[in-house]
């Protein structure tokens, strides 16, 4: 009986805390109220497995479309720009996933611009560097190299490129990501988890067969690195 009463009290307290967390935030300066921030559920959401899968696959598909269009405009030919059978570039998917994990709760305000720019520059610059090193040492290919650029860092990124990443990623986090998450939220909740699991299974299977195919057919990597041929 006592345990039940304690549990009821805990539930009430938790509910009160949840309700209070949705109240407007009062900002004080020198004991004076200078602003009141309204509660916005969009920037108080937790990371979810479903969102991670959807963000990854959507960004991967968008990346594939961008890469394919770029090669078509440059060389006048349509060629798949991903390492997988499906129409997606995994590196774009992982990039979008990283930005979601680190910046899904960031508010698009002027005060957050410096922090977002600096942090995304380092995060995405580091991601590009690690990706370049993994491609070089695991698959033996170089998709990019900045040794001839200004202030290169370990071949696969540079200071100007990191600055560019900071600008692009800030624009993405402030404007594109909220639209993307809003679009994902429109998926019926009754099928969200099942759909995410199906997409993940398909991608893992595709990645496995594609990796095996790349190891047995080196010309695939050659065409990927040299799309003009």
Secondary structure, DSSP 8 states (H G I E B T S, - for coil): -HHHHHHHHHHHHHHHHHHHHTS-EEEEETTEEEEEE---GGGS----HHHHHHHHHHHHHHHHHHHHHHHHHHHS-----SSSSSS--HHHHHHHHHHHHHHTT----GGGHHHHHHHHHHHHHHHHHHHHHHIIIII---S---TTSTTEETTTEEHHHHHHHHHHHHHIIIIIHHHHHHHHHTS-HHHHHHHHHHHHHHHHHHHHHHHHHHHH-THHHHHHH-TT-
